[in-house]
Amino acid sequence: MPVKLNNNYDLSKHVIILTGATDGIGKIVARILAGFNPKKLILPARNKEKGNNLLEYIKSSNGHANNVEIWEMDLADLQSVKSFANKFINEIGELHILFNNAAHHNCKPMGAPPHKQSTYFYEQYTDNFTHN
């Protein structure tokens, strides 16, 4: 049975960043968040074409995309992350909600041999929380 969402959420005073939004769960979360009218929903994308496709998907799914922006960022490139952060600080300056949802597309920790799983989980963690 599908989960029924309460449509009374008001995120109009919230600036949100959602990483990993161009595919999978992140894509669905982006669509849902856009429908709750956030002040600003920033969706970083490594691939500009996928980012544009995501924006079109959100528009066609619920029509709420006026406050959604696709910003270029590659979490595997520290300079790209720094540029994103500087742009965010200079243009927006406030953040209320951060969803760290990015992942490696070729990473399959549960299907990997046990001795490799911790390495894959570590890669996912570093994508979202560190830059070694």
DSSP file (Angstrom, degrees, kcal/mol; ACC not computed):
  #  RESIDUE AA STRUCTURE BP1 BP2  ACC     N-H-->O    O-->H-N    N-H-->O    O-->H-N    TCO  KAPPA ALPHA  PHI   PSI    X-CA   Y-CA   Z-CA
    1    1 A M              0   0    0      0, 0.0     0, 0.0     0, 0.0     0, 0.0   0.000 360.0 360.0 360.0 128.9    0.0    0.0    0.0
    2    2 A P        -     0   0    0      0, 0.0     2,-0.4     0, 0.0     0, 0.0  -0.284 360.0-108.2 -64.9 150.4    1.5    3.4   -1.0
    3    3 A V        -     0   0    0      1,-0.0     2,-0.6     0, 0.0     0, 0.0  -0.658  27.3-137.4 -79.6 131.1    2.3    5.9    1.8
    4    4 A K        -     0   0    0     -2,-0.4     2,-0.3     3,-0.0    -1,-0.0  -0.814  18.8-147.4 -91.0 121.7   -0.1    8.8    1.9
    5    5 A L        -     0   0    0     -2,-0.6     2,-0.6     1,-0.0     0, 0.0  -0.678  16.0-118.8 -90.9 142.2    1.8   12.1    2.5
    6    6 A N    >   -     0   0    0     -2,-0.3     3,-0.8     1,-0.1    -1,-0.0  -0.700  20.2-158.7 -76.1 117.5    0.3   14.9    4.4
    7    7 A N  T 3  S+     0   0    0     -2,-0.6    -1,-0.1     1,-0.2    -2,-0.0   0.311  74.7  87.4 -83.2  10.6    0.1   17.8    1.9
    8    8 A N  T 3   +     0   0    0      2,-0.1    -1,-0.2     0, 0.0     2,-0.2   0.408  55.3 122.3 -90.5   2.7    0.0   20.4    4.7
    9    9 A Y    <   -     0   0    0     -3,-0.8     2,-0.6     1,-0.1     0, 0.0  -0.449  46.8-160.1 -65.5 134.7    3.8   20.7    5.0
   10   10 A D        +     0   0    0     -2,-0.2     3,-0.3     1,-0.1    27,-0.1  -0.931  24.3 162.9-120.0 107.1    4.9   24.2    4.5
   11   11 A L    >   +     0   0    0     25,-2.2     3,-2.4    -2,-0.6    28,-1.6   0.096  37.2 121.1-105.0  20.7    8.6   24.5    3.7
   12   12 A S  T 3  S+     0   0    0     26,-0.3    -1,-0.2     1,-0.3    25,-0.1   0.627  77.4  46.2 -65.0 -12.8    8.3   28.1    2.3
   13   13 A K  T 3  S+     0   0    0     -3,-0.3     2,-0.5    26,-0.1    -1,-0.3   0.240  98.7  94.3-107.6  11.4   10.8   29.4    4.9
   14   14 A H    <   -     0   0    0     -3,-2.4    26,-1.5    23,-0.2    25,-1.2  -0.896  57.5-155.5-115.7 131.9   13.3   26.6    4.3
   15   15 A V  E     -a   40   0A   0     -2,-0.5    81,-2.3    24,-0.2    82,-1.9  -0.899  25.3-169.3 -97.5 129.2   16.3   26.4    2.0
   16   16 A I  E     -ab  41  97A   0     24,-2.9    26,-3.3    -2,-0.5     2,-0.4  -0.950  18.9-164.8-126.6 138.3   17.1   22.8    1.2
   17   17 A I  E     -ab  42  98A   0     80,-2.1    82,-2.8    -2,-0.4     2,-0.5  -0.993   9.7-175.1-117.0 131.1   20.0   21.0   -0.5
   18   18 A L  E     - b   0  99A   0     24,-2.1     3,-0.4    -2,-0.4     2,-0.2  -0.954   7.1-161.5-126.6 110.6   19.5   17.4   -1.7
   19   19 A T  S    S+     0   0    0     80,-2.5    82,-0.2    -2,-0.5    26,-0.1  -0.533  73.6  31.9 -84.3 158.2   22.5   15.6   -3.1
   20   20 A G  S    S+     0   0    0     24,-0.3     3,-0.4    -2,-0.2     6,-0.4   0.842  75.7 136.5  69.2  34.1   22.0   12.5   -5.3
   21   21 A A        +     0   0    0     23,-0.5     9,-0.1    -3,-0.4    -2,-0.1   0.548  46.7  78.4 -92.6  -7.7   18.8   13.7   -6.7
   22   22 A T  S    S+     0   0    0     22,-0.2     2,-0.3     4,-0.1    -1,-0.2   0.661 102.5  20.9 -79.3 -12.4   19.2   12.8  -10.4
   23   23 A D  S >> S-     0   0    0     -3,-0.4     4,-1.1    31,-0.0     3,-0.7  -0.940 105.6  -7.3-145.1 165.3   18.4    9.1   -9.9
   24   24 A G  H >> S-     0   0    0     -2,-0.3     4,-1.3     1,-0.2     3,-0.6  -0.040 119.5  -6.5  57.1-140.6   16.8    6.6   -7.6
   25   25 A I  H 3> S+     0   0    0      1,-0.2     4,-2.8     2,-0.2    -1,-0.2   0.874 131.6  60.5 -59.3 -40.4   15.4    7.6   -4.2
   26   26 A G  H <> S+     0   0    0     -3,-0.7     4,-2.5    -6,-0.4    -1,-0.2   0.858 100.8  54.3 -58.0 -36.8   16.8   11.1   -4.5
   27   27 A K  H <X S+     0   0    0     -4,-1.1     4,-1.8    -3,-0.6    -1,-0.2   0.909 111.3  44.6 -64.1 -42.8   14.8   11.8   -7.6
   28   28 A I  H  X S+     0   0    0     -4,-1.3     4,-2.4     2,-0.2    -2,-0.2   0.918 112.9  50.9 -67.7 -43.9   11.6   10.9   -5.9
   29   29 A V  H  X S+     0   0    0     -4,-2.8     4,-3.1     1,-0.2     5,-0.2   0.901 108.1  53.5 -61.2 -41.1   12.5   12.9   -2.8
   30   30 A A  H  X S+     0   0    0     -4,-2.5     4,-2.4    -5,-0.2    -1,-0.2   0.925 109.3  48.2 -59.6 -45.1   13.3   15.9   -5.0
   31   31 A R  H  X S+     0   0    0     -4,-1.8     4,-1.3     2,-0.2    -1,-0.2   0.921 114.1  46.4 -61.1 -44.3    9.8   15.7   -6.6
   32   32 A I  H  X S+     0   0    0     -4,-2.4     4,-0.6     1,-0.2     3,-0.4   0.938 112.6  49.0 -65.3 -47.3    8.1   15.4   -3.2
   33   33 A L  H >< S+     0   0    0     -4,-3.1     3,-1.4     1,-0.2    -1,-0.2   0.900 106.8  56.1 -60.5 -41.0   10.1   18.3   -1.6
   34   34 A A  H >< S+     0   0    0     -4,-2.4     3,-1.3     1,-0.3    -1,-0.2   0.859 102.0  58.2 -59.2 -34.4    9.4   20.5   -4.5
   35   35 A G  H 3< S+     0   0    0     -4,-1.3    -1,-0.3    -3,-0.4    -2,-0.2   0.659  95.1  64.3 -70.0 -16.2    5.7   19.9   -3.9
   36   36 A F  T << S-     0   0    0     -3,-1.4   -25,-2.2    -4,-0.6    -1,-0.3   0.188 110.5-119.4 -94.1  16.3    6.0   21.3   -0.4
   37   37 A N    <   -     0   0    0     -3,-1.3   -23,-0.2   -27,-0.1    -3,-0.1   0.890  36.8-165.7  54.3  55.0    6.9   24.7   -1.7
   38   38 A P        -     0   0    0      0, 0.0   -26,-0.3     0, 0.0     3,-0.2  -0.321  31.0-119.4 -67.0 155.2   10.4   25.2   -0.2
   39   39 A K  S    S-     0   0    0    -28,-1.6     2,-0.3   -25,-1.2   -24,-0.2   0.920  99.0  -8.0 -56.4 -43.8   11.9   28.7   -0.2
   40   40 A K  E     -a   15   0A   0    -26,-1.5   -24,-2.9   -29,-0.3     2,-0.5  -0.933  61.5-163.6-156.3 131.5   14.7   27.2   -2.4
   41   41 A L  E     -ac  16  68A   0     26,-2.6    28,-2.7    -2,-0.3     2,-0.5  -0.959  14.1-165.8-118.2 110.4   15.4   23.6   -3.3
   42   42 A I  E     -ac  17  69A   0    -26,-3.3   -24,-2.1    -2,-0.5    28,-0.2  -0.860   3.9-170.2-102.1 125.1   19.0   23.2   -4.6
   43   43 A L  E     - c   0  70A   0     26,-3.0    28,-1.2    -2,-0.5   -24,-0.1  -0.894  12.2-149.7-117.7  99.2   19.8   20.0   -6.4
   44   44 A P  E     - c   0  71A   0      0, 0.0   -23,-0.5     0, 0.0     2,-0.4  -0.432  17.8-173.0 -67.2 140.7   23.5   19.6   -7.1
   45   45 A A  E     - c   0  72A   0     26,-2.6    28,-1.7     1,-0.1     3,-0.1  -0.994  27.7-162.0-140.0 131.7   24.2   17.6  -10.3
   46   46 A R  S    S+     0   0    0     -2,-0.4     2,-0.6    26,-0.2    -1,-0.1   0.844  90.4  53.3 -73.8 -35.7   27.5   16.3  -11.6
   47   47 A N  S  > S-     0   0    0      1,-0.2     4,-2.1    26,-0.1    -1,-0.2  -0.906  72.4-157.6-108.1 113.4   25.9   15.8  -15.1
   48   48 A K  H  > S+     0   0    0     -2,-0.6     4,-2.5     1,-0.2     5,-0.2   0.869  93.0  53.5 -59.7 -40.3   24.2   18.9  -16.4
   49   49 A E  H  > S+     0   0    0      1,-0.2     4,-2.4     2,-0.2    -1,-0.2   0.919 109.5  48.0 -62.9 -43.4   21.9   16.9  -18.8
   50   50 A K  H  > S+     0   0    0      2,-0.2     4,-2.3     1,-0.2    -1,-0.2   0.880 110.6  53.1 -63.9 -36.7   20.7   14.7  -15.9
   51   51 A G  H  X S+     0   0    0     -4,-2.1     4,-2.1     2,-0.2    -2,-0.2   0.927 109.8  46.6 -62.9 -45.1   20.1   17.8  -13.9
   52   52 A N  H  X S+     0   0    0     -4,-2.5     4,-2.1     1,-0.2    -2,-0.2   0.885 111.6  51.8 -64.6 -38.8   18.0   19.4  -16.6
   53   53 A N  H  X S+     0   0    0     -4,-2.4     4,-2.4     2,-0.2    -1,-0.2   0.886 108.0  52.7 -63.2 -38.6   16.1   16.1  -17.0
   54   54 A L  H  X S+     0   0    0     -4,-2.3     4,-2.5     2,-0.2    -2,-0.2   0.925 107.8  50.4 -62.6 -44.8   15.4   16.1  -13.3
   55   55 A L  H  X S+     0   0    0     -4,-2.1     4,-2.4     1,-0.2    -2,-0.2   0.908 111.4  48.0 -61.3 -42.3   14.0   19.6  -13.5
   56   56 A E  H  X S+     0   0    0     -4,-2.1     4,-2.6     2,-0.2    -1,-0.2   0.889 109.8  53.5 -64.7 -39.2   11.7   18.6  -16.3
   57   57 A Y  H  X S+     0   0    0     -4,-2.4     4,-1.8     2,-0.2    -2,-0.2   0.923 110.1  47.3 -60.4 -45.2   10.6   15.5  -14.4
   58   58 A I  H  X>S+     0   0    0     -4,-2.5     4,-2.3     2,-0.2     5,-0.9   0.932 113.0  48.7 -63.6 -45.4    9.7   17.7  -11.4
   59   59 A K  H  X5S+     0   0    0     -4,-2.4     4,-1.1     1,-0.2    -2,-0.2   0.915 115.2  43.7 -60.3 -44.4    7.8   20.1  -13.6
   60   60 A S  H  <5S+     0   0    0     -4,-2.6    -1,-0.2     1,-0.2    -2,-0.2   0.757 114.6  50.8 -75.4 -23.6    5.8   17.4  -15.4
   61   61 A S  H  <5S-     0   0    0     -4,-1.8    -2,-0.2    -5,-0.2    -1,-0.2   0.898 137.5  -9.6 -82.1 -42.6    5.1   15.5  -12.2
   62   62 A N  H  <5S-     0   0    0     -4,-2.3    -3,-0.2    -5,-0.2    -2,-0.2   0.425  80.6-122.8-140.2  -0.3    3.7   18.2  -10.0
   63   63 A G  S  <<S+     0   0    0     -4,-1.1     2,-1.0    -5,-0.9     3,-0.2   0.424  74.0 120.3  74.4  -3.9    4.2   21.5  -11.6
   64   64 A H        +     0   0    0     -6,-0.5    -1,-0.2     1,-0.2   -28,-0.1  -0.781  25.9 111.6 -98.7  95.9    6.1   22.9   -8.6
   65   65 A A    >   +     0   0    0     -2,-1.0     3,-1.4    -6,-0.1    -1,-0.2   0.318  36.6 103.5-143.9   6.4    9.6   23.9   -9.9
   66   66 A N  T 3  S+     0   0    0      1,-0.3    -2,-0.1    -3,-0.2   -32,-0.0   0.815  93.3  38.9 -62.8 -29.4    9.7   27.7   -9.7
   67   67 A N  T 3  S+     0   0    0    -33,-0.1   -26,-2.6   -29,-0.0     2,-0.5   0.158  96.1 102.2-107.0  16.4   11.9   27.5   -6.6
   68   68 A V  E <   -c   41   0A   0     -3,-1.4     2,-0.4   -28,-0.2   -26,-0.2  -0.875  48.4-175.6-104.7 131.4   14.0   24.5   -7.7
   69   69 A E  E     -c   42   0A   0    -28,-2.7   -26,-3.0    -2,-0.5     2,-0.6  -0.984  19.5-145.0-129.6 139.1   17.5   25.1   -9.0
   70   70 A I  E     -c   43   0A   0     -2,-0.4     2,-0.4   -28,-0.2   -28,-0.1  -0.903  21.7-173.0 -98.9 122.5   20.0   22.7  -10.5
   71   71 A W  E     -c   44   0A   0    -28,-1.2   -26,-2.6    -2,-0.6     2,-0.3  -0.947  26.1-115.9-116.5 137.5   23.6   23.6   -9.6
   72   72 A E  E     +c   45   0A   0     -2,-0.4     2,-0.3   -28,-0.2   -26,-0.2  -0.542  49.1 146.5 -73.1 132.4   26.6   21.9  -11.0
   73   73 A M        -     0   0    0    -28,-1.7     2,-0.5    -2,-0.3   -26,-0.1  -0.879  32.3-159.3-165.0 135.8   28.8   20.0   -8.5
   74   74 A D    >   -     0   0    0      3,-0.3     3,-2.2    -2,-0.3     7,-0.4  -0.962   8.6-157.9-117.3 110.8   30.8   16.8   -8.6
   75   75 A L  T 3  S+     0   0    0     -2,-0.5    -1,-0.1     1,-0.3     6,-0.0   0.687  92.9  61.4 -63.5 -17.4   31.4   15.4   -5.1
   76   76 A A  T 3  S+     0   0    0      1,-0.1     2,-0.6    -3,-0.0    -1,-0.3   0.516  96.1  68.8 -84.3  -4.4   34.5   13.5   -6.4
   77   77 A D    <>  -     0   0    0     -3,-2.2     4,-2.0     1,-0.1     3,-0.4  -0.929  66.5-162.1-120.4 106.4   36.1   16.8   -7.3
   78   78 A L  H  > S+     0   0    0     -2,-0.6     4,-2.6     1,-0.3     5,-0.2   0.855  92.3  54.1 -57.9 -38.5   37.1   19.0   -4.3
   79   79 A Q  H  > S+     0   0    0      1,-0.2     4,-2.4     2,-0.2    -1,-0.3   0.890 107.5  51.3 -64.1 -37.8   37.4   22.1   -6.4
   80   80 A S  H  > S+     0   0    0     -3,-0.4     4,-2.3    -6,-0.2    -2,-0.2   0.903 110.5  48.7 -63.5 -41.6   33.9   21.6   -7.7
   81   81 A V  H  X S+     0   0    0     -4,-2.0     4,-2.7    -7,-0.4    -2,-0.2   0.915 111.4  49.6 -64.8 -43.6   32.6   21.2   -4.1
   82   82 A K  H  X S+     0   0    0     -4,-2.6     4,-2.7     2,-0.2    -2,-0.2   0.909 110.8  49.7 -62.6 -42.2   34.5   24.4   -3.0
   83   83 A S  H  X S+     0   0    0     -4,-2.4     4,-2.5     2,-0.2    -1,-0.2   0.915 111.4  49.2 -62.5 -42.9   33.0   26.3   -5.9
   84   84 A F  H  X S+     0   0    0     -4,-2.3     4,-2.7     2,-0.2    -2,-0.2   0.939 112.0  48.6 -59.9 -47.9   29.5   25.1   -5.0
   85   85 A A  H  X S+     0   0    0     -4,-2.7     4,-2.8     1,-0.2    -2,-0.2   0.910 111.8  48.6 -61.5 -44.0   30.0   26.1   -1.4
   86   86 A N  H  X S+     0   0    0     -4,-2.7     4,-2.5     2,-0.2     5,-0.2   0.919 112.2  48.6 -63.1 -43.4   31.3   29.5   -2.3
   87   87 A K  H  X S+     0   0    0     -4,-2.5     4,-2.8    -5,-0.2     5,-0.4   0.926 112.5  49.3 -60.9 -44.3   28.4   30.1   -4.7
   88   88 A F  H  X>S+     0   0    0     -4,-2.7     4,-2.6     1,-0.2     5,-2.2   0.935 112.1  47.0 -62.1 -47.0   25.9   28.9   -2.0
   89   89 A I  H  <5S+     0   0    0     -4,-2.8    -1,-0.2     3,-0.2    -2,-0.2   0.919 117.9  42.5 -61.0 -44.2   27.4   31.2    0.7
   90   90 A N  H  <5S+     0   0    0     -4,-2.5    -2,-0.2    -5,-0.2    -1,-0.2   0.858 125.6  30.8 -73.2 -36.4   27.4   34.2   -1.6
   91   91 A E  H  <5S+     0   0    0     -4,-2.8    -3,-0.2    -5,-0.2    -2,-0.2   0.799 137.8  11.6 -95.8 -31.2   24.0   33.7   -3.2
   92   92 A I  T  <5 -     0   0    0     -4,-2.6    -3,-0.2    -5,-0.4    -4,-0.1   0.793  66.6-176.2-114.7 -60.3   21.9   32.1   -0.5
   93   93 A G      < +     0   0    0     -5,-2.2     2,-0.4     1,-0.1    -4,-0.1   0.286  57.7  76.9  80.5 -11.1   23.7   32.2    2.8
   94   94 A E        -     0   0    0     -6,-0.2     2,-0.4   -80,-0.0    -1,-0.1  -0.995  51.8-174.9-134.6 141.2   21.2   30.2    4.8
   95   95 A L        +     0   0    0     -2,-0.4   -79,-0.2     1,-0.1     3,-0.1  -0.995  12.1 167.7-136.4 129.1   20.6   26.4    4.9
   96   96 A H  S    S+     0   0    0    -81,-2.3     2,-0.4    -2,-0.4   -80,-0.2   0.740  71.0  26.3-108.4 -34.9   17.8   24.8    6.9
   97   97 A I  E     -b   16   0A   0    -82,-1.9   -80,-2.1     2,-0.0     2,-0.4  -0.997  58.4-174.6-137.7 131.5   17.8   21.2    5.6
   98   98 A L  E     -b   17   0A   0     -2,-0.4     2,-0.6   -82,-0.2   -80,-0.2  -0.988   5.2-166.7-126.7 122.3   20.6   19.1    4.1
   99   99 A F  E     -b   18   0A   0    -82,-2.8   -80,-2.5    -2,-0.4     2,-1.2  -0.934   6.4-160.4-106.6 110.6   20.0   15.7    2.6
  100  100 A N        +     0   0    0     -2,-0.6    28,-0.1   -82,-0.2   -80,-0.1  -0.756  38.2 140.7 -89.2  93.2   23.3   13.8    2.0
  101  101 A N        +     0   0    0     -2,-1.2   -75,-0.2   -82,-0.2    -1,-0.2   0.351  21.2 126.5-118.5   2.1   22.0   11.2   -0.5
  102  102 A A        +     0   0    0     -3,-0.1     2,-0.3    25,-0.1    26,-0.1  -0.274  30.5 170.8 -68.8 151.1   24.8   11.0   -3.0
  103  103 A A        -     0   0    0     24,-0.1     2,-0.3    25,-0.0    21,-0.1  -0.985  39.6 -96.0-153.2 158.3   26.3    7.6   -3.9
  104  104 A H    >   -     0   0    0     -2,-0.3     3,-0.9    16,-0.2    20,-0.0  -0.624  28.3-144.1 -73.5 134.8   28.6    5.9   -6.4
  105  105 A H  T 3  S+     0   0    0     -2,-0.3    -1,-0.1     1,-0.2     0, 0.0   0.808  99.7  48.8 -71.5 -28.0   26.7    4.4   -9.2
  106  106 A N  T 3  S+     0   0    0     -3,-0.0     2,-0.6     2,-0.0    -1,-0.2   0.342  87.4 107.5 -93.1   8.6   29.0    1.4   -9.5
  107  107 A C    <   +     0   0    0     -3,-0.9     0, 0.0     1,-0.1     0, 0.0  -0.777  34.6 167.0 -93.4 120.9   29.0    0.7   -5.7
  108  108 A K    >>  +     0   0    0     -2,-0.6     3,-0.8     1,-0.1     4,-0.8  -0.636   2.3 168.9-128.7  72.8   27.1   -2.4   -4.7
  109  109 A P  G >4 S+     0   0    0      0, 0.0     3,-0.7     0, 0.0    -1,-0.1   0.851  75.5  51.5 -60.1 -37.2   28.0   -3.0   -1.1
  110  110 A M  G 34 S+     0   0    0      1,-0.2     7,-0.1     7,-0.1    -2,-0.0   0.782 112.9  45.3 -74.2 -23.9   25.4   -5.6   -0.3
  111  111 A G  G <4 S+     0   0    0     -3,-0.8    -1,-0.2     2,-0.1     6,-0.0   0.484  96.5  97.3 -93.3  -3.0   26.4   -7.7   -3.4
  112  112 A A  S << S-     0   0    0     -4,-0.8     5,-0.1    -3,-0.7    -5,-0.0  -0.426  90.0 -88.2 -82.7 158.1   30.1   -7.4   -2.7
  113  113 A P    >>  -     0   0    0      0, 0.0     3,-2.4     0, 0.0     4,-1.1  -0.353  45.7-108.4 -59.3 147.8   32.2  -10.1   -1.0
  114  114 A P  H 3> S+     0   0    0      0, 0.0     4,-0.6     0, 0.0     3,-0.4   0.823 118.3  57.7 -51.2 -37.0   32.1   -9.5    2.8
  115  115 A H  H 34 S+     0   0    0      1,-0.2     4,-0.2     2,-0.1    -3,-0.0   0.647 110.9  44.0 -72.4 -11.4   35.8   -8.3    2.8
  116  116 A K  H <> S+     0   0    0     -3,-2.4     4,-1.8     2,-0.1     3,-0.4   0.610  91.0  83.4-102.4 -16.9   34.9   -5.5    0.3
  117  117 A Q  H  X S+     0   0    0     -4,-1.1     4,-2.5    -3,-0.4     5,-0.2   0.886  87.8  52.8 -59.6 -42.2   31.6   -4.3    1.9
  118  118 A S  H  X S+     0   0    0     -4,-0.6     4,-2.2     1,-0.2    -1,-0.2   0.869 107.1  53.8 -64.2 -34.1   33.3   -2.0    4.4
  119  119 A T  H  > S+     0   0    0     -3,-0.4     4,-2.0     2,-0.2    -1,-0.2   0.925 109.8  47.1 -63.4 -44.3   35.3   -0.3    1.6
  120  120 A Y  H  X S+     0   0    0     -4,-1.8     4,-2.0     2,-0.2    -2,-0.2   0.912 111.7  49.6 -65.4 -42.7   32.1    0.4   -0.4
  121  121 A F  H  X S+     0   0    0     -4,-2.5     4,-2.3     1,-0.2    -1,-0.2   0.891 109.1  53.5 -63.1 -37.6   30.3    1.8    2.7
  122  122 A Y  H  X S+     0   0    0     -4,-2.2     4,-2.8    -5,-0.2    -1,-0.2   0.901 105.9  53.0 -62.9 -40.8   33.3    4.0    3.4
  123  123 A E  H  X S+     0   0    0     -4,-2.0     4,-1.9     2,-0.2    -1,-0.2   0.905 109.1  49.1 -61.3 -41.3   33.2    5.4   -0.1
  124  124 A Q  H  X S+     0   0    0     -4,-2.0     4,-1.2     2,-0.2    -1,-0.2   0.922 111.8  49.4 -63.3 -43.0   29.5    6.3    0.3
  125  125 A Y  H >X S+     0   0    0     -4,-2.3     4,-2.3     1,-0.2     3,-0.6   0.936 110.4  48.9 -61.6 -47.5   30.3    8.0    3.6
  126  126 A T  H 3X S+     0   0    0     -4,-2.8     4,-1.1     1,-0.2    -1,-0.2   0.829 104.3  60.9 -66.7 -30.1   33.2   10.0    2.2
  127  127 A D  H 3< S+     0   0    0     -4,-1.9    -1,-0.2    -5,-0.2    -2,-0.2   0.889 118.0  29.1 -58.2 -38.1   31.0   11.1   -0.7
  128  128 A N  H << S+     0   0    0     -4,-1.2    -2,-0.2    -3,-0.6    -1,-0.2   0.698 133.3  22.9 -99.5 -21.9   28.6   12.8    1.7
  129  129 A F  H  < S+     0   0    0     -4,-2.3     2,-0.3    -5,-0.1    -3,-0.2   0.620 114.0  25.4-126.9 -14.8   30.7   13.8    4.7
  130  130 A T     <  -     0   0    0     -4,-1.1     2,-0.3    -5,-0.4    -1,-0.1  -0.893  47.5-146.7-143.1 171.0   34.4   14.2    3.9
  131  131 A H              0   0    0     -2,-0.3    -4,-0.1    -3,-0.1   -55,-0.0  -0.756 360.0 360.0-142.4  95.6   36.9   14.9    1.3
  132  132 A N              0   0    0     -2,-0.3    -1,-0.1    -6,-0.0    -6,-0.0   0.443 360.0 360.0 -83.0 360.0   40.2   13.1    1.9
